[in-house]
């Protein structure tokens, strides 16, 4: 770090054939998310065989004692790619932070030096919106949601893109390759899957899978004559606790299970077969690889090069800072910071910790009481490093928050005010059981009363825990219990955006539009950038018949966070208002990754309104190609096929939607109508009945069910369905007349 105490210098002489090699002209930086160093055979693992990474070790340097700055993906990668710690780049968590625009990155430095630059990432958490894409000619991070909502992709997809890009040019290149696979949930593909539910065995399977990808990468370099001109660096952002110290995953603590990372470096002009025991840090990677490439490093780096230009490995005596703000930002507990110096590791917490890693590598003996002078010295140094920076998460748009939550990241706002001193907050060590329970509940996809009961038990231990309250309120809403949900959200306080916004959602479900509007307005004052607030205000205005207010709020939401669903809602509104020319003009101005699909959807719906169904099919098919698996677009396409009388094709589309979203009401209703047009009344009835099971207040489903049953001759059942439809839609004269007719027939 820039504020280190360089007291000693260790020089490692080069051996073997590396002295005669030319300096390299290319760089590949491989980052394996959540990879423990001790789960590689070159680091001594007896449980895992990793021959490809072992080859990098044999042909280069293994740094046995490398450490990260944070046990979380975005802050660690921000340091890996900039050479500075969170104290400078200000990225303290995966949620609500973005890399400072004035911090040079490895990609921007190499791009300025004439390199092609390509980044290929496996998870949404490294999306370009968080600032890491700066300096890359190509930054491939467009990752569609899976059925579970996860925004990640297999390493083989990442590698295929990276190799294709590497092979497409002749200039010197820098490729950043990020494999997310060892991150929870552990689900390695065959043949790497162990065939068991044991999480540690599955984790090891992910590690072996990633090693096979590194093997493919090395084979590609060999076969394309690139091995002798390319530096390959392999590292990780952080490790995984795997149950040590009571933590299953990572982020809560600063123990070696998550801070110790592998770091290997191979390439021309780099020593072969060397193992370095001295402490190095991931902030040292940027200056080191720039040294290897003979590219001048930018000023202001906290990291130092551990290679010299004269053909030696140079290891400086450094100290290593690390932090985790997950406890404060996610759970309202104290953050943790640590300082590593030689064999000593100090963790600043409400109950501080000091370990001698030489004699106690598993950190089981806290020496705070017996080594008071060491504690005081390291605590003073930590205080000087940290300064008085105010760490708080910024606003997060709804789509980003949903994607990150699907990956297991829970926060959406500062759970504990930065004005509250860490010493006044709970020590994470005292909340391990609470942490594990919240994490387990958060990854369950299907809501259930049992999950609410588990969170109630959590709140008995930690009554003000914001994540438990937020999760419980959302679960209660999903379970159709909005009154109870309101109470949970209210306990989060009137300064909590998620609490106030949740109250508004609950009131909306209760039909209390006036008070819901009040809560949403309060949420807007807390976070004026929250597009979700404007969306909810738009829905209230629409329900109240305030079309002017609906359009105004919808446009506000689009301005704050453009996305396909809002664009589509505006398109449908303008079409229904007869403002076709305005819609055509607006679609040319739409921006964002979904804009092209939304524009094609709008053109398709415009053509539908003009009864040009064939032309509409072309546009809607284009829209679906741009946004695969989009239910609304596919529904519009299916409906258009129905209007052309192509019912079998339409039914294929409806079934496609229902395979993804079994309770999609519009698809169930229209599929039922399609079955009827083909004379398949029983299937139509089943479709309507499914719609009613999904939504017992779906009036149109009762109406269609009643009509289908009447045509089948089941008049008593038909009358029951139509009476329910009349109850739900009392102003519908046709339904009322049908009820009277059936009642007359059944007297």
N, C-alpha and C positions, 0 to 999 in steps of 0.2 A: 504494500500500500504506500501511497505517497508519504504517509506519516510513520514509516517503519523505522527501526533502529538497525541499520546495516552494520553489524559488528564483525561478521566473519564472511569469508568467501571460500567456497569449496570448488575446486577445479577438477573436472573429470576428463582425462586425456582421451582422445579418439583412438580407436583401434581398428584393425581389419582394413577393409577396402574403402571405408568411407572417406579417408583422407584424399583419395584421388578423384572423387566424384565432382561433377560440376554442381554449382548451386542450383536449387530447384526453381522451377518457373510456375508451378501450380500448387494449389492448396485444397485439400478436402478436410473439413472439420466435421466429424461425426459426433453428435450428441445423443446419447441414449438416455431417455427420460427414466428416472427412478431406478438407476442401476447401482446396486451395492458393489463396491470393489471386491469384497470378500466372496462374491458369487462368480468370480472369474478364476479359471484354473491357474492363470499366470499370477494371480494374487494369492494362491494357496488353497483354493477351494477343492475339497475332495468330493463334493456332491455334484459339481457342474463341470462339464468339459467344454471349453470354448477354444477350439483349435485355431480359428481365424484370428481372434484377438491375441491369442498366444503367438501367432506368427508376427503380428505387429510388435509384440514384446521382444521376440528374438531378434528382429531386424532393426530395432530402435531402442528407445529409452522407456523404461517403466518407472514412473514416479510413484513410489510406494506410499507416500504420505501426502497426497493431494487433498485439498479441502475446498468446499464450496462456501458461498457467502450466505446462503439461505436454503432451507429445505422445501422451497416452493419453486415452481417451474419458471414463471415469468421473471421474478427478481433475479434468479440464478442465471438465466439466459441473458438478461440485460447486462449482467456483469461479465459473463463469458464473452459476449460480443462487443464489449466496450473497454474492458480493462479497468473499470472503476467499480466501486462497491455501491450499494444502495444509498450510502451517505452522500454520494455525488449524483447518481442518476435518478434518485428519488422514487424508484419502483420498489415498493415495500410489500406488495401482495399481488396475487393473480387477478384480483377484482378491484376495479376502481383506480387503477394506476396506469400511466403511460410513460414510456421513455422520453426524457427531455429532448427537444428538437436540437439543442445546441451541443449535444454530446456526440462526437464522431464515433462511428461504428467501424468494426473491422471491414465490413463490406464497403462503406463509403471511402475508407482509406485506400483499399485495394482498387476500387473503381477509379479513383483519382490517379492511381499509379498505372492505369492502363489494363487492368484485369477485367475479363468478363466475370460477372458476379451472379450467382444463382442460389436461391434459398428454397429448400424443399422440406416442409414440416408436416408432422403427423397429427397435430392437434390444434383445435381452435384456440387454445390458450396462448399460442404464439401467432395469432392472426395479426396481419399488418396494422390493424387499427390500434394495436398496443405499442407501435413505434419501431418494432424490430425489422420491418421490411425496408427501412431507409438504407439506400446505397446499393440495393440489389437490382440488377437489370430485370431479373425474373424472380418473383417471390411467390411460390406456389403454395397457397394455404386455403384454397377454396374447398372446404370439406363439407359435404352435405350431411344433414342430420340422419341418423339411423332410426329404426323404429323405436328404440329406447331413448331417443333424444340426444345420444352422444354425438359429438362432433370430433371424431378421430378417424384415422384410416390406418390400415395395415402397413407395416414397414415395407412390404414388397411393392406397394403402390408408390410410396415415396421414393424408393430406390429406382424403380423403373423410370420415373420422371427425371430423376437426377442423372442417371446414366445416359438417357436420351439427350439431355441438354449438354452434358459434358462432351458427348461425341459429335455434337452439331457445329462445333467451331474449332478454329486453329489457334486463337489467341490464348495467352496465359489465362487461367481461370481460377476462381475461388468458388467452391461449392460447399454450402452449409447443408448438412443432411441430418434431419432430426427424426429419430425413431421413438415413438411414444409407447410402444407395445408393453414394456414391463410395468407401466402404470396400471393401477387398479381400475376396472376389474380385470383380473388375470384370465385370459382366454386364448392361449396359444393355439395356432392352427395345427392340424395333423401334418406331419407325424410327431410334432413336438408336444402335443397335449398328453399329459400323463394318464388320462382316463380316470382321474379322481377329483373329488371336490376339495382336497386338501390345498389351502391357499398357498402354502410355501412350495409345494410340488408344482403347482400351476405357475407360480412366479418363476421358478427355475426353468420351466418349459419356455416361458417368454424370453428369458435370457439366452437360452440355447438357440431359439428361433432368430433372435437379433444377431447372434454370432454367425449364423448361416448367411445372413444378409451382408455382414462385413466380409465374409468369404467371397460372396459374389462380387462385391465391390473390388476387392483385391484382384480377383481373377480377371475382371474387366480391365483394370489398369495393366495387368501383365499382357493380356492378349492384344491390347491396343498400343503397346510400347510406351506407356505413360508412367510406369513404376519408377523409372530412373529420373523423372523430372517432377515428381509430385510428392509433396509433404502430406502425410496422412496423420491427423491427430484424432484420437478417440478418447472421449471423456463422457461425463454425465453431469446433469444439473444438480442432482442430489441422490441420496439412496432411499432405502425403505426400511422402516423399523421392524416389520414382521414380528410384532409382539414384544419386542424388547422395551423395557421401561414402561410397559403397559400400553404402548402405541402400536397400532396395527399398520398404519400407513406412514404418513410424513406430514410435517408442517407444525405440529404442536410443540415439539421439543428440539433441543440443539445437541443431541447426543451423536456420537460418532456413527451410529447406524445410518443416519441421514446426512451427516456432514462429510464423511469420508467418501471420496469419489475416485474412480479409476482415472488415470491420465497416462496416455501412451503417445509417443511421437516417433514417427518413422519417416525416412526420406533421405535423399542425397545430402551430404554434408552433416548428417546427424549421426551421433555415435550408435554403434550396433551392440546389442546385447548388454546394455548398461542398466543397472538398477540403482535408483537414487533414493536414499532414505530420508533426506532432509525435507522439511516442510515446504511445499509449494501450494499455490492457490489458483483457482480458476481465473482470477483477474490477471494472473501472469501469462495466460495463454496468448492474448493479443500481442503484447510486446515480443514474446518469444517467437511466434510464427512470423511476425514481421521481420525479426532479425534473421530468421532462416531464409526468408525471401529477399533479403537486402532491400527492404522497403522501410523508409523512415517512419518511426512511430509518431503519432500526434502528441502534442504536449498535454500535460495534465493527467497522464495515466497514473493510477495508484499501483498497478501491477508493474513488475520488473521482468526483464528477459532472463531466462535461465539457460540461454545459449550465448556464446560469444562469437564474434565475427572471425576469430582466429582459429576456430576448429576445436573448441572446448565446450563442455557443459559446465555452466557456471551457476552455482546455487547460492543465493544470498541468504543471510540470516534474517528472516522476516517474521512478522507477527500477522496473525490472521483474524479479521473481524467477521462475525456472523450474527445474523438476527432472524427472528421470526415474529411478525406482527399478527400472525394468524390468531393467537389467543385473544388479543385485544379487539381486532377488527371483526372477527367472526363470533366471539363468544362473550366479550365483555370482561375478560380476564387480563392479567398482566402480560405484556409482551416480554420476550426474552432476548438478551443480547449476550454475545460471548466474545472472548479474546483468547487466542491461542498463541503461546510464546514458548518455543522449545517443547519441553515435556509437560508444561503446565497448560491447563485449560480452565478458564474461569467463566462461569455463567452467571450473569446478573439477573436476579429474580427476587421476588419478595423473600424467599429463602435461598440465598446465594449458594453456589456450588463451585468447588474447586477440585480438580482431578489431576493426578500425576499419570499421564497416559503411558509412560514407560512401564510402570509397575502395575497399573490398573487400566488396561485398554478397554475394558467393558464398563468402566465408570460406575463402579459399585461402592467406592469408598470416598465420601465427601470429606475433604480435608480443610474446610473453612475454619473450623475451630482451632486446629493445630498449626495452621500456616497463615496466621493473621497478617504478617508483613507482606507476604505475596498477594494475599487478597486485597489489601489496601492499595498496593502499587498498581495492580491490574484494574481495580475498580476506578481508580483515578484516571488511568489511561483510557478506559472505556468512556468515562464521562467527557474527557477532552475530545475524543473522536466523535462522539455522538452530538455534542453541542446541545442546542435547544430547538432542534428541528421539530416542527409541528406535523406529525404524521397523521393524516386522515385520508380516507378513500374519497375519490371524486364520484360524480354521478355516473351511473351505468345504465345504458339503454336496455329496454325490456328484452330484446332479442339476445343481446350479448349476455345478460344475466341468466337467461334461460339456458343458453348453451353452456355457460360455465357451471351452472348448477348441475346440469346433466353429467358433467365430468367430475362432480363431487365437490365443487367449490361453492360454499354456502353463502358467503357474505354478499350484501348488496349495499351496505352503508356502514359507517363506523359504529360498531356495536357498543363501544365505550368511548366517551368523549376524550379527545386528546388532552383536555384540560385536567383530567383526573390522573394524578401521579400513579406510576406503576405500583408503588409500594401500597397504595390504597386499594388495589384490586386483588382478586384471588390469584394465588399461585397455580399455574396449570397443573403442577404435580398433585395438587389437592382436588383436581377436577377430572382425573383420567376416566373414571367410570361414567361421568356425565358426557364427556367428549365421545367415548366409544358408543354410548347409546344413541346420541344425536346422529352420529355418522351412520350407524346401522339403519336408523329410521329413515334417514334422508335418501338412501339408495333403494328403498322399496318402492316399486313403481305403482302398485295397486293400493289405494287408500283403504283403511279399515279401522273400525273402532278400537281394535287392539293397539294400533300405532298411537292413537290419541292417549290411551291409557298409559302407554310406556312414556310418553312425553309428560303426562301428569306426574308420574313418579319422578322424572327428571327434575321437574319444577319444585318438588318437595325438597330436593337437595340443593337446588340453585334457582330460587324463586324468580329472579329477574333475568334469567338467561334469554337473550333476544332471539337466538336461533331456535330454541325450543318453542318459544311463543309464536314466532313466525311460521315454523313448520306446522305446529298444531293448528293455528288459525287456517292455514291453507288446506290442511287435511279436512278440517271440519267443513269448510266450504265445499270441497270435493264430495263429502259425504252428505251434502244437503242439510247441514245444520248451521245456517248462517247466524242465528241468534247467539249461539255459543261461540262461533268464530269471532263475532264482533267483540265479545268479552275478552277473548285471548289477545286480539290485536290491540284493544284498549289498554291492556296491561303493559304494552311496550312504550307507552307515554306519548304525549302530544308533540314531542320533538322528533319522533322517529318517523321517517318517511314511510317505511314499510308498515309500521303500525297504523298510521293514519290512513294510508292508501288501502290497507286491508280492511279497516273499518268501513271505508266507502264501498268496497266490493261487497261486504256483508250486507250493508244497508240496501245496496242495489238489488241483491238477491231477495231481500225482504220486501221489495217494492216501495221502499221509503225514498223516493227520488229526491225530495227536498233536503233531507239530512245527508244523503249520499253526496249530493252536489256540494254541500258545505264541507264535508270531509275531503273531497277531491280538491276543492279550492285551497283548503289548508295544506294538503300535500303539495300543491303547486307552489305555495309560498316556501315550503321547505326545500323543494328541488324544482326550480322553474324549467329545467331542461328535460323533465320526465314526460316523454311522449305518451306513456301509458295513461297519464292523468287526462290529457286532452282526448284520447280515444274513449275513455269512460264517460267524459262529459258529452262527447258526441253521441254516444249510445243513449244517454238520458234525454238529450234534446230530441233525438229521433223518436223515442218512445212517447214523448210529450207532444209530438207533432210540430215541434219548433224546427222547421227545415232550415231556416237561416242560421240558427244556432248550431245545428248539426253540421252544416257545411263549414262554418267558421272553425269549430273545434276540430273537425276532421283535417282541415287544411293546416291548422296549428300542429297537429300530430305529425303530419307529413313533413312539415318544415323542420321539426325537431328530430324526427327519425323516419326517413323515407323507407317504406317497405312495400312489398307486393300487395299485402292484404289491404293496406290503406289506399294504395293507388286503385285497386280494384273497387273498393267501396266508393271512392270518388267517381270513378268511371260509371258505375251503376247509377249513382245519384244524378250525375249530369245527363245520362241517357234518359232516365225516368223524368227528368225536368225538361226534356226537349232541347237541351243545349249541346247539340251534336258538334257544331263548329268549334265551340269552346273546348270540348274534349279533344278533338283532333289537334288543336293547337297546343293544348297542355301536354299531350303525350310526347311531344318533341322536347319538352323541358325536363322530363323526369330523369332522376339520377339514381345511382346506387346499383348494387349487384343484381337487384331484382327488376330494374327499370325496363329492360328489354322485354322480359316476359310479361310484365304488367302492361306495357304498351301494346304488345301483340294481343293480349287478352282484351284490352279495350277496343282495339280495331275489330276483333272478332265479334264482340257483343254489339258494336255499332252496326256491323253487317247483319247480325241477327235481327236487330230492330228494324232494319230495312228489308227483311225477309230474303236477303241474299245468303241462304244457308250454305251453299257450296263454298262461297268465298269465306264465310265465317269459319268453316271447317279448316281451311288452309291456315288462317291466322291462329286459331285455337290450338291446332296441332303444333304450330311453330312455338306457341307459348309454352305448351307442355314439354316440348323438347328442350326449351331453355330452363324450365323449372320442373324437372321430373318429380313425380309423386306429389304434386300440388293438388290437393283435393278439390279446391274451388275451380281451378282451370279444367281439371278432368271432368268435373260435374257439368261445366258449361259445354264442353265438347260432347259429353254423352247426351245432354239435353238437345243439342243441335242435331245429333244423329237421330234422335227420336222424332224431331220435327220433320226430318226427311223420310221418316217411315223405316229407317234402318234399325229396327228394334233389337235384333240379335247383337249387332255391333255395339249399340248403346248399352245393352245389358252387360256385355263384356267390360265396358268401362265402369259401370256402376259396381260390378263385383270387384274390380280392381281397387276402387275407392274403399269399399267395405272391408277388403282384406287388410288395408292399412288402418282404417278408422271404422270399426264395426258399428258404432252408433251414429254415423253421419246421417242425420235425419233426412236431408234432401235426397241423398242417394237411395235410402231405403224407400222413401215415398215414390220417387220416380221409377225405381226399379219395379216396384209393385205395379205401377201403371203400365210399364213395358210388358210385364208378364201377362197382364190382362189383355193387352192388345194382341198378344200371340195366343190367346185362349188358354193360358196356363194359370187358371184361377187359384188353384191350391198354393202355388208358389207366390202369387200376388198376396194372398191372405197371410202367408207366413211372413212376408216382407213387411206388411203393415203391422202385424202383431209384434214383430221385432222392434219396429219404430216406437210402438207404444210402451214396450218394456223398457226401452232406453229413455223415453220421456213420456211420463204418464199424463202430461198436459198438452200433448201434441194433437191439436184439434183436427188438422187435416188428415192425420193418419186414422183417427176414429171415423171421420166422414168417408174416406175411401174404403176402409174396412167394412163399414156398414153397407155401402153400395155393392161391394164384391160379394158379401154374404147374401144379400138380397137376390143378386143375380144367380147365385148358387142354389137358392131356395131355402136357406137357413134363416127364416124371417125373424124368429125370436132373438137369435144372436145378433142379427142385423139391427133390430130395434134397439137392443142394449147399446150397441156401438154408436148408433145415430143419436140416441138420447144423450150420451156423453158428449158427442160432438156439439149438440145443441146447447148443452150446459156451458161448454167452453167458448162457443161462438154464437151467442144469443141473437145477434143481428143478421145472421145468415138465413134468408128466407127459404132458400132451396132445402137446407137441412131441416128447417122447421116443417116445411110441407111434406118432406119424406117421412118424418116421424109421424105426422098426422095420418098419412096414407097407410103406413104399416100398422099403426094402432087400430085403424078402421078394419084392416084385413084380419087382424088377429082377435077381434072381439068375438 
